[in-house]
Amino acid sequence: MPAPELQTQLEQLRNQLSEGTPLTDEERASLLAIARDIEARLERDGAEPDDSLVDGVNLAVERFEVSHPGMAMTLRNIMQSLASMGI
């Protein structure tokens, strides 16, 4: 199970957020909510599909792809980890 890899990717996302990446308060809150949702999912240790979680990450990738490509790459890696876990 790639949970440790996913934890590392979540930490990268948090680091990017704390490094002062220029984001609106809404964007920052949205990304933090995604990270919290993923962590809550990992704590439940369930691997059943969760379309709303995956859709949220996918929308974030699309939203940040042009303005913040590094963050979008981290989010893509998170999506791949979720997919490989069956979530």
PDB file with SEQRES, HELIX, SHEET and CRYST1 records, atoms N, CA, C and O in Angstrom:
SEQRES   1 A   87  MET PRO ALA PRO GLU LEU GLN THR GLN LEU GLU GLN LEU          
SEQRES   2 A   87  ARG ASN GLN LEU SER GLU GLY THR PRO LEU THR ASP GLU          
SEQRES   3 A   87  GLU ARG ALA SER LEU LEU ALA ILE ALA ARG ASP ILE GLU          
SEQRES   4 A   87  ALA ARG LEU GLU ARG ASP GLY ALA GLU PRO ASP ASP SER          
SEQRES   5 A   87  LEU VAL ASP GLY VAL ASN LEU ALA VAL GLU ARG PHE GLU          
SEQRES   6 A   87  VAL SER HIS PRO GLY MET ALA MET THR LEU ARG ASN ILE          
SEQRES   7 A   87  MET GLN SER LEU ALA SER MET GLY ILE                          
HELIX    1 AA1 ALA A    3  SER A   18  1                                  16    
HELIX    2 AA2 ASP A   25  ARG A   44  1                                  20    
HELIX    3 AA3 ASP A   51  PHE A   64  1                                  14    
HELIX    4 AA4 PRO A   69  SER A   84  1                                  16    
CRYST1    1.000    1.000    1.000  90.00  90.00  90.00 P 1           1          
ATOM      1  N   MET A   1       0.840  -1.186   0.000  1.00  0.00           N  
ATOM      2  CA  MET A   1       0.000   0.000   0.000  1.00  0.00           C  
ATOM      3  C   MET A   1       0.884   1.248   0.000  1.00  0.00           C  
ATOM      4  O   MET A   1       1.786   1.355   0.831  1.00  0.00           O  
ATOM      5  N   PRO A   2       0.648   2.177  -0.900  1.00  0.00           N  
ATOM      6  CA  PRO A   2       1.514   3.346  -1.022  1.00  0.00           C  
ATOM      7  C   PRO A   2       1.193   4.465  -0.030  1.00  0.00           C  
ATOM      8  O   PRO A   2       1.469   5.628  -0.324  1.00  0.00           O  
ATOM      9  N   ALA A   3       0.623   4.153   1.130  1.00  0.00           N  
ATOM     10  CA  ALA A   3       0.290   5.190   2.100  1.00  0.00           C  
ATOM     11  C   ALA A   3       1.505   6.013   2.520  1.00  0.00           C  
ATOM     12  O   ALA A   3       1.377   7.233   2.622  1.00  0.00           O  
ATOM     13  N   PRO A   4       2.680   5.419   2.770  1.00  0.00           N  
ATOM     14  CA  PRO A   4       3.840   6.256   3.115  1.00  0.00           C  
ATOM     15  C   PRO A   4       4.204   7.239   2.001  1.00  0.00           C  
ATOM     16  O   PRO A   4       4.566   8.384   2.271  1.00  0.00           O  
ATOM     17  N   GLU A   5       4.107   6.792   0.763  1.00  0.00           N  
ATOM     18  CA  GLU A   5       4.383   7.678  -0.370  1.00  0.00           C  
ATOM     19  C   GLU A   5       3.372   8.820  -0.404  1.00  0.00           C  
ATOM     20  O   GLU A   5       3.728   9.971  -0.656  1.00  0.00           O  
ATOM     21  N   LEU A   6       2.117   8.488  -0.150  1.00  0.00           N  
ATOM     22  CA  LEU A   6       1.073   9.500  -0.140  1.00  0.00           C  
ATOM     23  C   LEU A   6       1.309  10.485   1.000  1.00  0.00           C  
ATOM     24  O   LEU A   6       1.112  11.688   0.827  1.00  0.00           O  
ATOM     25  N   GLN A   7       1.726   9.993   2.150  1.00  0.00           N  
ATOM     26  CA  GLN A   7       2.048  10.884   3.279  1.00  0.00           C  
ATOM     27  C   GLN A   7       3.168  11.850   2.887  1.00  0.00           C  
ATOM     28  O   GLN A   7       3.117  13.031   3.227  1.00  0.00           O  
ATOM     29  N   THR A   8       4.166  11.356   2.182  1.00  0.00           N  
ATOM     30  CA  THR A   8       5.274  12.198   1.726  1.00  0.00           C  
ATOM     31  C   THR A   8       4.765  13.275   0.768  1.00  0.00           C  
ATOM     32  O   THR A   8       5.176  14.432   0.851  1.00  0.00           O  
ATOM     33  N   GLN A   9       3.878  12.892  -0.132  1.00  0.00           N  
ATOM     34  CA  GLN A   9       3.324  13.849  -1.082  1.00  0.00           C  
ATOM     35  C   GLN A   9       2.469  14.904  -0.386  1.00  0.00           C  
ATOM     36  O   GLN A   9       2.489  16.076  -0.759  1.00  0.00           O  
ATOM     37  N   LEU A  10       1.721  14.479   0.626  1.00  0.00           N  
ATOM     38  CA  LEU A  10       0.932  15.433   1.397  1.00  0.00           C  
ATOM     39  C   LEU A  10       1.850  16.413   2.129  1.00  0.00           C  
ATOM     40  O   LEU A  10       1.550  17.602   2.227  1.00  0.00           O  
ATOM     41  N   GLU A  11       2.958  15.906   2.636  1.00  0.00           N  
ATOM     42  CA  GLU A  11       3.928  16.774   3.304  1.00  0.00           C  
ATOM     43  C   GLU A  11       4.523  17.771   2.308  1.00  0.00           C  
ATOM     44  O   GLU A  11       4.741  18.932   2.653  1.00  0.00           O  
ATOM     45  N   GLN A  12       4.785  17.329   1.080  1.00  0.00           N  
ATOM     46  CA  GLN A  12       5.275  18.245   0.042  1.00  0.00           C  
ATOM     47  C   GLN A  12       4.260  19.346  -0.227  1.00  0.00           C  
ATOM     48  O   GLN A  12       4.626  20.512  -0.374  1.00  0.00           O  
ATOM     49  N   LEU A  13       2.991  18.977  -0.293  1.00  0.00           N  
ATOM     50  CA  LEU A  13       1.932  19.952  -0.511  1.00  0.00           C  
ATOM     51  C   LEU A  13       1.898  20.958   0.631  1.00  0.00           C  
ATOM     52  O   LEU A  13       1.813  22.164   0.399  1.00  0.00           O  
ATOM     53  N   ARG A  14       1.964  20.469   1.845  1.00  0.00           N  
ATOM     54  CA  ARG A  14       1.963  21.371   3.010  1.00  0.00           C  
ATOM     55  C   ARG A  14       3.190  22.292   2.996  1.00  0.00           C  
ATOM     56  O   ARG A  14       3.086  23.470   3.336  1.00  0.00           O  
ATOM     57  N   ASN A  15       4.335  21.760   2.607  1.00  0.00           N  
ATOM     58  CA  ASN A  15       5.546  22.584   2.514  1.00  0.00           C  
ATOM     59  C   ASN A  15       5.372  23.684   1.469  1.00  0.00           C  
ATOM     60  O   ASN A  15       5.752  24.833   1.693  1.00  0.00           O  
ATOM     61  N   GLN A  16       4.798  23.322   0.339  1.00  0.00           N  
ATOM     62  CA  GLN A  16       4.566  24.323  -0.697  1.00  0.00           C  
ATOM     63  C   GLN A  16       3.627  25.416  -0.196  1.00  0.00           C  
ATOM     64  O   GLN A  16       3.809  26.591  -0.514  1.00  0.00           O  
ATOM     65  N   LEU A  17       2.631  25.028   0.584  1.00  0.00           N  
ATOM     66  CA  LEU A  17       1.693  26.006   1.121  1.00  0.00           C  
ATOM     67  C   LEU A  17       2.363  26.906   2.162  1.00  0.00           C  
ATOM     68  O   LEU A  17       2.060  28.096   2.244  1.00  0.00           O  
ATOM     69  N   SER A  18       3.264  26.341   2.945  1.00  0.00           N  
ATOM     70  CA  SER A  18       3.916  27.122   3.999  1.00  0.00           C  
ATOM     71  C   SER A  18       5.072  27.974   3.469  1.00  0.00           C  
ATOM     72  O   SER A  18       5.520  28.891   4.158  1.00  0.00           O  
ATOM     73  N   GLU A  19       5.558  27.692   2.269  1.00  0.00           N  
ATOM     74  CA  GLU A  19       6.667  28.445   1.695  1.00  0.00           C  
ATOM     75  C   GLU A  19       6.234  29.798   1.153  1.00  0.00           C  
ATOM     76  O   GLU A  19       7.045  30.530   0.585  1.00  0.00           O  
ATOM     77  N   GLY A  20       4.986  30.128   1.321  1.00  0.00           N  
ATOM     78  CA  GLY A  20       4.527  31.430   0.860  1.00  0.00           C  
ATOM     79  C   GLY A  20       4.148  31.467  -0.601  1.00  0.00           C  
ATOM     80  O   GLY A  20       4.202  32.523  -1.231  1.00  0.00           O  
ATOM     81  N   THR A  21       3.762  30.318  -1.152  1.00  0.00           N  
ATOM     82  CA  THR A  21       3.281  30.294  -2.523  1.00  0.00           C  
ATOM     83  C   THR A  21       2.126  31.291  -2.625  1.00  0.00           C  
ATOM     84  O   THR A  21       1.192  31.235  -1.826  1.00  0.00           O  
ATOM     85  N   PRO A  22       2.180  32.199  -3.597  1.00  0.00           N  
ATOM     86  CA  PRO A  22       1.128  33.227  -3.690  1.00  0.00           C  
ATOM     87  C   PRO A  22      -0.227  32.624  -4.075  1.00  0.00           C  
ATOM     88  O   PRO A  22      -0.489  32.323  -5.239  1.00  0.00           O  
ATOM     89  N   LEU A  23      -1.059  32.463  -3.075  1.00  0.00           N  
ATOM     90  CA  LEU A  23      -2.401  31.919  -3.268  1.00  0.00           C  
ATOM     91  C   LEU A  23      -3.400  32.822  -2.562  1.00  0.00           C  
ATOM     92  O   LEU A  23      -3.064  33.513  -1.601  1.00  0.00           O  
ATOM     93  N   THR A  24      -4.621  32.805  -3.049  1.00  0.00           N  
ATOM     94  CA  THR A  24      -5.671  33.505  -2.331  1.00  0.00           C  
ATOM     95  C   THR A  24      -6.015  32.694  -1.084  1.00  0.00           C  
ATOM     96  O   THR A  24      -5.664  31.518  -0.982  1.00  0.00           O  
ATOM     97  N   ASP A  25      -6.694  33.320  -0.151  1.00  0.00           N  
ATOM     98  CA  ASP A  25      -7.112  32.599   1.059  1.00  0.00           C  
ATOM     99  C   ASP A  25      -8.011  31.426   0.702  1.00  0.00           C  
ATOM    100  O   ASP A  25      -7.940  30.365   1.322  1.00  0.00           O  
ATOM    101  N   GLU A  26      -8.861  31.624  -0.307  1.00  0.00           N  
ATOM    102  CA  GLU A  26      -9.772  30.555  -0.743  1.00  0.00           C  
ATOM    103  C   GLU A  26      -8.994  29.374  -1.323  1.00  0.00           C  
ATOM    104  O   GLU A  26      -9.302  28.220  -1.026  1.00  0.00           O  
ATOM    105  N   GLU A  27      -7.992  29.660  -2.148  1.00  0.00           N  
ATOM    106  CA  GLU A  27      -7.183  28.597  -2.747  1.00  0.00           C  
ATOM    107  C   GLU A  27      -6.431  27.820  -1.674  1.00  0.00           C  
ATOM    108  O   GLU A  27      -6.394  26.589  -1.694  1.00  0.00           O  
ATOM    109  N   ARG A  28      -5.835  28.546  -0.746  1.00  0.00           N  
ATOM    110  CA  ARG A  28      -5.082  27.914   0.339  1.00  0.00           C  
ATOM    111  C   ARG A  28      -6.007  27.031   1.188  1.00  0.00           C  
ATOM    112  O   ARG A  28      -5.659  25.899   1.525  1.00  0.00           O  
ATOM    113  N   ALA A  29      -7.183  27.562   1.526  1.00  0.00           N  
ATOM    114  CA  ALA A  29      -8.137  26.797   2.323  1.00  0.00           C  
ATOM    115  C   ALA A  29      -8.601  25.547   1.587  1.00  0.00           C  
ATOM    116  O   ALA A  29      -8.777  24.492   2.197  1.00  0.00           O  
ATOM    117  N   SER A  30      -8.798  25.665   0.286  1.00  0.00           N  
ATOM    118  CA  SER A  30      -9.228  24.520  -0.516  1.00  0.00           C  
ATOM    119  C   SER A  30      -8.175  23.418  -0.504  1.00  0.00           C  
ATOM    120  O   SER A  30      -8.505  22.244  -0.339  1.00  0.00           O  
ATOM    121  N   LEU A  31      -6.912  23.792  -0.676  1.00  0.00           N  
ATOM    122  CA  LEU A  31      -5.835  22.802  -0.684  1.00  0.00           C  
ATOM    123  C   LEU A  31      -5.649  22.169   0.684  1.00  0.00           C  
ATOM    124  O   LEU A  31      -5.403  20.967   0.784  1.00  0.00           O  
ATOM    125  N   LEU A  32      -5.764  22.959   1.731  1.00  0.00           N  
ATOM    126  CA  LEU A  32      -5.655  22.397   3.086  1.00  0.00           C  
ATOM    127  C   LEU A  32      -6.808  21.433   3.370  1.00  0.00           C  
ATOM    128  O   LEU A  32      -6.620  20.410   4.028  1.00  0.00           O  
ATOM    129  N   ALA A  33      -7.994  21.761   2.874  1.00  0.00           N  
ATOM    130  CA  ALA A  33      -9.149  20.870   3.060  1.00  0.00           C  
ATOM    131  C   ALA A  33      -8.929  19.551   2.324  1.00  0.00           C  
ATOM    132  O   ALA A  33      -9.271  18.488   2.843  1.00  0.00           O  
ATOM    133  N   ILE A  34      -8.365  19.613   1.128  1.00  0.00           N  
ATOM    134  CA  ILE A  34      -8.072  18.385   0.376  1.00  0.00           C  
ATOM    135  C   ILE A  34      -7.088  17.534   1.160  1.00  0.00           C  
ATOM    136  O   ILE A  34      -7.283  16.325   1.284  1.00  0.00           O  
ATOM    137  N   ALA A  35      -6.036  18.143   1.691  1.00  0.00           N  
ATOM    138  CA  ALA A  35      -5.035  17.398   2.469  1.00  0.00           C  
ATOM    139  C   ALA A  35      -5.675  16.763   3.699  1.00  0.00           C  
ATOM    140  O   ALA A  35      -5.396  15.607   4.017  1.00  0.00           O  
ATOM    141  N   ARG A  36      -6.529  17.510   4.390  1.00  0.00           N  
ATOM    142  CA  ARG A  36      -7.209  16.954   5.580  1.00  0.00           C  
ATOM    143  C   ARG A  36      -8.115  15.794   5.207  1.00  0.00           C  
ATOM    144  O   ARG A  36      -8.158  14.788   5.914  1.00  0.00           O  
ATOM    145  N   ASP A  37      -8.846  15.924   4.093  1.00  0.00           N  
ATOM    146  CA  ASP A  37      -9.744  14.848   3.649  1.00  0.00           C  
ATOM    147  C   ASP A  37      -8.960  13.574   3.331  1.00  0.00           C  
ATOM    148  O   ASP A  37      -9.388  12.471   3.669  1.00  0.00           O  
ATOM    149  N   ILE A  38      -7.817  13.739   2.684  1.00  0.00           N  
ATOM    150  CA  ILE A  38      -7.002  12.571   2.341  1.00  0.00           C  
ATOM    151  C   ILE A  38      -6.455  11.921   3.609  1.00  0.00           C  
ATOM    152  O   ILE A  38      -6.468  10.697   3.739  1.00  0.00           O  
ATOM    153  N   GLU A  39      -5.977  12.738   4.537  1.00  0.00           N  
ATOM    154  CA  GLU A  39      -5.458  12.178   5.792  1.00  0.00           C  
ATOM    155  C   GLU A  39      -6.549  11.461   6.575  1.00  0.00           C  
ATOM    156  O   GLU A  39      -6.307  10.402   7.153  1.00  0.00           O  
ATOM    157  N   ALA A  40      -7.745  12.031   6.597  1.00  0.00           N  
ATOM    158  CA  ALA A  40      -8.856  11.376   7.286  1.00  0.00           C  
ATOM    159  C   ALA A  40      -9.164  10.041   6.626  1.00  0.00           C  
ATOM    160  O   ALA A  40      -9.473   9.059   7.301  1.00  0.00           O  
ATOM    161  N   ARG A  41      -9.077  10.017   5.318  1.00  0.00           N  
ATOM    162  CA  ARG A  41      -9.324   8.781   4.579  1.00  0.00           C  
ATOM    163  C   ARG A  41      -8.277   7.721   4.920  1.00  0.00           C  
ATOM    164  O   ARG A  41      -8.606   6.546   5.081  1.00  0.00           O  
ATOM    165  N   LEU A  42      -7.018   8.143   5.028  1.00  0.00           N  
ATOM    166  CA  LEU A  42      -5.946   7.214   5.379  1.00  0.00           C  
ATOM    167  C   LEU A  42      -6.128   6.677   6.795  1.00  0.00           C  
ATOM    168  O   LEU A  42      -5.858   5.504   7.055  1.00  0.00           O  
ATOM    169  N   GLU A  43      -6.580   7.523   7.703  1.00  0.00           N  
ATOM    170  CA  GLU A  43      -6.801   7.084   9.081  1.00  0.00           C  
ATOM    171  C   GLU A  43      -7.893   6.022   9.154  1.00  0.00           C  
ATOM    172  O   GLU A  43      -7.825   5.108   9.976  1.00  0.00           O  
ATOM    173  N   ARG A  44      -8.901   6.147   8.288  1.00  0.00           N  
ATOM    174  CA  ARG A  44      -9.964   5.137   8.257  1.00  0.00           C  
ATOM    175  C   ARG A  44      -9.473   3.860   7.612  1.00  0.00           C  
ATOM    176  O   ARG A  44     -10.104   2.812   7.746  1.00  0.00           O  
ATOM    177  N   ASP A  45      -8.341   3.939   6.905  1.00  0.00           N  
ATOM    178  CA  ASP A  45      -7.709   2.781   6.274  1.00  0.00           C  
ATOM    179  C   ASP A  45      -8.655   2.051   5.329  1.00  0.00           C  
ATOM    180  O   ASP A  45      -8.577   0.833   5.170  1.00  0.00           O  
ATOM    181  N   GLY A  46      -9.538   2.805   4.711  1.00  0.00           N  
ATOM    182  CA  GLY A  46     -10.440   2.201   3.737  1.00  0.00           C  
ATOM    183  C   GLY A  46      -9.946   2.479   2.340  1.00  0.00           C  
ATOM    184  O   GLY A  46      -9.435   3.564   2.062  1.00  0.00           O  
ATOM    185  N   ALA A  47     -10.091   1.525   1.471  1.00  0.00           N  
ATOM    186  CA  ALA A  47      -9.620   1.701   0.104  1.00  0.00           C  
ATOM    187  C   ALA A  47     -10.766   1.673  -0.897  1.00  0.00           C  
ATOM    188  O   ALA A  47     -10.539   1.496  -2.094  1.00  0.00           O  
ATOM    189  N   GLU A  48     -12.006   1.848  -0.414  1.00  0.00           N  
ATOM    190  CA  GLU A  48     -13.098   1.873  -1.380  1.00  0.00           C  
ATOM    191  C   GLU A  48     -13.047   3.196  -2.145  1.00  0.00           C  
ATOM    192  O   GLU A  48     -12.596   4.207  -1.606  1.00  0.00           O  
ATOM    193  N   PRO A  49     -13.500   3.192  -3.379  1.00  0.00           N  
ATOM    194  CA  PRO A  49     -13.447   4.396  -4.208  1.00  0.00           C  
ATOM    195  C   PRO A  49     -14.186   5.558  -3.552  1.00  0.00           C  
ATOM    196  O   PRO A  49     -15.216   5.368  -2.906  1.00  0.00           O  
ATOM    197  N   ASP A  50     -13.652   6.746  -3.725  1.00  0.00           N  
ATOM    198  CA  ASP A  50     -14.266   7.952  -3.196  1.00  0.00           C  
ATOM    199  C   ASP A  50     -14.208   9.005  -4.301  1.00  0.00           C  
ATOM    200  O   ASP A  50     -13.233   9.746  -4.423  1.00  0.00           O  
ATOM    201  N   ASP A  51     -15.256   9.054  -5.091  1.00  0.00           N  
ATOM    202  CA  ASP A  51     -15.279   9.946  -6.247  1.00  0.00           C  
ATOM    203  C   ASP A  51     -15.150  11.407  -5.853  1.00  0.00           C  
ATOM    204  O   ASP A  51     -14.497  12.172  -6.561  1.00  0.00           O  
ATOM    205  N   SER A  52     -15.754  11.816  -4.742  1.00  0.00           N  
ATOM    206  CA  SER A  52     -15.697  13.222  -4.362  1.00  0.00           C  
ATOM    207  C   SER A  52     -14.271  13.641  -4.007  1.00  0.00           C  
ATOM    208  O   SER A  52     -13.857  14.755  -4.327  1.00  0.00           O  
ATOM    209  N   LEU A  53     -13.527  12.770  -3.357  1.00  0.00           N  
ATOM    210  CA  LEU A  53     -12.145  13.074  -3.006  1.00  0.00           C  
ATOM    211  C   LEU A  53     -11.290  13.187  -4.266  1.00  0.00           C  
ATOM    212  O   LEU A  53     -10.533  14.145  -4.423  1.00  0.00           O  
ATOM    213  N   VAL A  54     -11.410  12.223  -5.148  1.00  0.00           N  
ATOM    214  CA  VAL A  54     -10.643  12.221  -6.394  1.00  0.00           C  
ATOM    215  C   VAL A  54     -11.040  13.415  -7.260  1.00  0.00           C  
ATOM    216  O   VAL A  54     -10.180  14.056  -7.863  1.00  0.00           O  
ATOM    217  N   ASP A  55     -12.332  13.716  -7.324  1.00  0.00           N  
ATOM    218  CA  ASP A  55     -12.791  14.863  -8.113  1.00  0.00           C  
ATOM    219  C   ASP A  55     -12.219  16.163  -7.562  1.00  0.00           C  
ATOM    220  O   ASP A  55     -11.835  17.047  -8.328  1.00  0.00           O  
ATOM    221  N   GLY A  56     -12.160  16.282  -6.245  1.00  0.00           N  
ATOM    222  CA  GLY A  56     -11.603  17.482  -5.632  1.00  0.00           C  
ATOM    223  C   GLY A  56     -10.140  17.674  -5.976  1.00  0.00           C  
ATOM    224  O   GLY A  56      -9.713  18.791  -6.269  1.00  0.00           O  
ATOM    225  N   VAL A  57      -9.366  16.601  -5.943  1.00  0.00           N  
ATOM    226  CA  VAL A  57      -7.948  16.684  -6.297  1.00  0.00           C  
ATOM    227  C   VAL A  57      -7.812  17.008  -7.786  1.00  0.00           C  
ATOM    228  O   VAL A  57      -6.980  17.830  -8.170  1.00  0.00           O  
ATOM    229  N   ASN A  58      -8.619  16.371  -8.614  1.00  0.00           N  
ATOM    230  CA  ASN A  58      -8.564  16.611 -10.052  1.00  0.00           C  
ATOM    231  C   ASN A  58      -8.896  18.068 -10.386  1.00  0.00           C  
ATOM    232  O   ASN A  58      -8.233  18.680 -11.223  1.00  0.00           O  
ATOM    233  N   LEU A  59      -9.913  18.617  -9.737  1.00  0.00           N  
ATOM    234  CA  LEU A  59     -10.258  20.020  -9.966  1.00  0.00           C  
ATOM    235  C   LEU A  59      -9.129  20.940  -9.525  1.00  0.00           C  
ATOM    236  O   LEU A  59      -8.863  21.948 -10.178  1.00  0.00           O  
ATOM    237  N   ALA A  60      -8.469  20.607  -8.434  1.00  0.00           N  
ATOM    238  CA  ALA A  60      -7.340  21.411  -7.969  1.00  0.00           C  
ATOM    239  C   ALA A  60      -6.191  21.365  -8.966  1.00  0.00           C  
ATOM    240  O   ALA A  60      -5.535  22.380  -9.199  1.00  0.00           O  
ATOM    241  N   VAL A  61      -5.938  20.197  -9.557  1.00  0.00           N  
ATOM    242  CA  VAL A  61      -4.891  20.088 -10.573  1.00  0.00           C  
ATOM    243  C   VAL A  61      -5.209  21.034 -11.730  1.00  0.00           C  
ATOM    244  O   VAL A  61      -4.347  21.789 -12.180  1.00  0.00           O  
ATOM    245  N   GLU A  62      -6.437  20.989 -12.199  1.00  0.00           N  
ATOM    246  CA  GLU A  62      -6.838  21.852 -13.312  1.00  0.00           C  
ATOM    247  C   GLU A  62      -6.729  23.322 -12.938  1.00  0.00           C  
ATOM    248  O   GLU A  62      -6.315  24.146 -13.753  1.00  0.00           O  
ATOM    249  N   ARG A  63      -7.092  23.642 -11.729  1.00  0.00           N  
ATOM    250  CA  ARG A  63      -7.094  25.040 -11.269  1.00  0.00           C  
ATOM    251  C   ARG A  63      -5.687  25.616 -11.185  1.00  0.00           C  
ATOM    252  O   ARG A  63      -5.478  26.786 -11.505  1.00  0.00           O  
ATOM    253  N   PHE A  64      -4.719  24.805 -10.758  1.00  0.00           N  
ATOM    254  CA  PHE A  64      -3.375  25.307 -10.512  1.00  0.00           C  
ATOM    255  C   PHE A  64      -2.373  24.962 -11.610  1.00  0.00           C  
ATOM    256  O   PHE A  64      -1.201  25.329 -11.516  1.00  0.00           O  
ATOM    257  N   GLU A  65      -2.816  24.271 -12.633  1.00  0.00           N  
ATOM    258  CA  GLU A  65      -1.898  23.787 -13.663  1.00  0.00           C  
ATOM    259  C   GLU A  65      -1.077  24.901 -14.307  1.00  0.00           C  
ATOM    260  O   GLU A  65       0.125  24.737 -14.521  1.00  0.00           O  
ATOM    261  N   VAL A  66      -1.700  26.010 -14.614  1.00  0.00           N  
ATOM    262  CA  VAL A  66      -1.003  27.106 -15.288  1.00  0.00           C  
ATOM    263  C   VAL A  66      -0.317  28.032 -14.283  1.00  0.00           C  
ATOM    264  O   VAL A  66       0.844  28.399 -14.463  1.00  0.00           O  
ATOM    265  N   SER A  67      -1.031  28.403 -13.235  1.00  0.00           N  
ATOM    266  CA  SER A  67      -0.496  29.401 -12.303  1.00  0.00           C  
ATOM    267  C   SER A  67       0.533  28.847 -11.331  1.00  0.00           C  
ATOM    268  O   SER A  67       1.435  29.575 -10.918  1.00  0.00           O  
ATOM    269  N   HIS A  68       0.425  27.593 -10.959  1.00  0.00           N  
ATOM    270  CA  HIS A  68       1.334  26.974  -9.989  1.00  0.00           C  
ATOM    271  C   HIS A  68       1.671  25.551 -10.436  1.00  0.00           C  
ATOM    272  O   HIS A  68       1.171  24.590  -9.852  1.00  0.00           O  
ATOM    273  N   PRO A  69       2.508  25.404 -11.462  1.00  0.00           N  
ATOM    274  CA  PRO A  69       2.778  24.070 -12.017  1.00  0.00           C  
ATOM    275  C   PRO A  69       3.413  23.097 -11.019  1.00  0.00           C  
ATOM    276  O   PRO A  69       3.149  21.896 -11.084  1.00  0.00           O  
ATOM    277  N   GLY A  70       4.232  23.587 -10.110  1.00  0.00           N  
ATOM    278  CA  GLY A  70       4.834  22.697  -9.110  1.00  0.00           C  
ATOM    279  C   GLY A  70       3.786  22.106  -8.192  1.00  0.00           C  
ATOM    280  O   GLY A  70       3.835  20.918  -7.873  1.00  0.00           O  
ATOM    281  N   MET A  71       2.840  22.923  -7.765  1.00  0.00           N  
ATOM    282  CA  MET A  71       1.764  22.450  -6.915  1.00  0.00           C  
ATOM    283  C   MET A  71       0.872  21.479  -7.683  1.00  0.00           C  
ATOM    284  O   MET A  71       0.422  20.473  -7.134  1.00  0.00           O  
ATOM    285  N   ALA A  72       0.618  21.783  -8.959  1.00  0.00           N  
ATOM    286  CA  ALA A  72      -0.198  20.891  -9.784  1.00  0.00           C  
ATOM    287  C   ALA A  72       0.479  19.526  -9.924  1.00  0.00           C  
ATOM    288  O   ALA A  72      -0.196  18.496  -9.918  1.00  0.00           O  
ATOM    289  N   MET A  73       1.803  19.515 -10.049  1.00  0.00           N  
ATOM    290  CA  MET A  73       2.541  18.246 -10.149  1.00  0.00           C  
ATOM    291  C   MET A  73       2.400  17.443  -8.860  1.00  0.00           C  
ATOM    292  O   MET A  73       2.192  16.230  -8.900  1.00  0.00           O  
ATOM    293  N   THR A  74       2.510  18.114  -7.728  1.00  0.00           N  
ATOM    294  CA  THR A  74       2.326  17.422  -6.448  1.00  0.00           C  
ATOM    295  C   THR A  74       0.926  16.832  -6.358  1.00  0.00           C  
ATOM    296  O   THR A  74       0.754  15.697  -5.913  1.00  0.00           O  
ATOM    297  N   LEU A  75      -0.066  17.594  -6.778  1.00  0.00           N  
ATOM    298  CA  LEU A  75      -1.447  17.108  -6.749  1.00  0.00           C  
ATOM    299  C   LEU A  75      -1.642  15.931  -7.701  1.00  0.00           C  
ATOM    300  O   LEU A  75      -2.386  15.001  -7.389  1.00  0.00           O  
ATOM    301  N   ARG A  76      -0.982  15.962  -8.858  1.00  0.00           N  
ATOM    302  CA  ARG A  76      -1.062  14.817  -9.788  1.00  0.00           C  
ATOM    303  C   ARG A  76      -0.464  13.566  -9.146  1.00  0.00           C  
ATOM    304  O   ARG A  76      -1.013  12.471  -9.271  1.00  0.00           O  
ATOM    305  N   ASN A  77       0.656  13.738  -8.463  1.00  0.00           N  
ATOM    306  CA  ASN A  77       1.271  12.599  -7.775  1.00  0.00           C  
ATOM    307  C   ASN A  77       0.342  12.048  -6.701  1.00  0.00           C  
ATOM    308  O   ASN A  77       0.251  10.834  -6.516  1.00  0.00           O  
ATOM    309  N   ILE A  78      -0.341  12.934  -5.998  1.00  0.00           N  
ATOM    310  CA  ILE A  78      -1.313  12.496  -4.991  1.00  0.00           C  
ATOM    311  C   ILE A  78      -2.428  11.703  -5.662  1.00  0.00           C  
ATOM    312  O   ILE A  78      -2.840  10.660  -5.154  1.00  0.00           O  
ATOM    313  N   MET A  79      -2.917  12.190  -6.800  1.00  0.00           N  
ATOM    314  CA  MET A  79      -3.973  11.461  -7.530  1.00  0.00           C  
ATOM    315  C   MET A  79      -3.514  10.078  -7.935  1.00  0.00           C  
ATOM    316  O   MET A  79      -4.271   9.114  -7.819  1.00  0.00           O  
ATOM    317  N   GLN A  80      -2.276   9.965  -8.413  1.00  0.00           N  
ATOM    318  CA  GLN A  80      -1.747   8.658  -8.817  1.00  0.00           C  
ATOM    319  C   GLN A  80      -1.652   7.721  -7.624  1.00  0.00           C  
ATOM    320  O   GLN A  80      -1.950   6.533  -7.740  1.00  0.00           O  
ATOM    321  N   SER A  81      -1.242   8.245  -6.489  1.00  0.00           N  
ATOM    322  CA  SER A  81      -1.162   7.399  -5.289  1.00  0.00           C  
ATOM    323  C   SER A  81      -2.537   6.937  -4.855  1.00  0.00           C  
ATOM    324  O   SER A  81      -2.721   5.776  -4.490  1.00  0.00           O  
ATOM    325  N   LEU A  82      -3.509   7.847  -4.894  1.00  0.00           N  
ATOM    326  CA  LEU A  82      -4.880   7.465  -4.540  1.00  0.00           C  
ATOM    327  C   LEU A  82      -5.387   6.385  -5.483  1.00  0.00           C  
ATOM    328  O   LEU A  82      -6.023   5.424  -5.049  1.00  0.00           O  
ATOM    329  N   ALA A  83      -5.107   6.539  -6.774  1.00  0.00           N  
ATOM    330  CA  ALA A  83      -5.557   5.549  -7.754  1.00  0.00           C  
ATOM    331  C   ALA A  83      -4.913   4.199  -7.507  1.00  0.00           C  
ATOM    332  O   ALA A  83      -5.575   3.166  -7.610  1.00  0.00           O  
ATOM    333  N   SER A  84      -3.626   4.196  -7.180  1.00  0.00           N  
ATOM    334  CA  SER A  84      -2.947   2.929  -6.956  1.00  0.00           C  
ATOM    335  C   SER A  84      -3.418   2.248  -5.670  1.00  0.00           C  
ATOM    336  O   SER A  84      -3.254   1.041  -5.494  1.00  0.00           O  
ATOM    337  N   MET A  85      -4.009   3.047  -4.773  1.00  0.00           N  
ATOM    338  CA  MET A  85      -4.576   2.476  -3.540  1.00  0.00           C  
ATOM    339  C   MET A  85      -6.024   2.030  -3.753  1.00  0.00           C  
ATOM    340  O   MET A  85      -6.627   1.412  -2.876  1.00  0.00           O  
ATOM    341  N   GLY A  86      -6.569   2.347  -4.917  1.00  0.00           N  
ATOM    342  CA  GLY A  86      -7.955   1.968  -5.189  1.00  0.00           C  
ATOM    343  C   GLY A  86      -8.970   2.960  -4.669  1.00  0.00           C  
ATOM    344  O   GLY A  86     -10.154   2.646  -4.544  1.00  0.00           O  
ATOM    345  N   ILE A  87      -8.504   4.156  -4.366  1.00  0.00           N  
ATOM    346  CA  ILE A  87      -9.399   5.184  -3.823  1.00  0.00           C  
ATOM    347  C   ILE A  87      -9.820   6.107  -4.955  1.00  0.00           C  
ATOM    348  O   ILE A  87     -10.577   7.052  -4.732  1.00  0.00           O  
TER     349      ILE A  87                                                      
END                                                                             
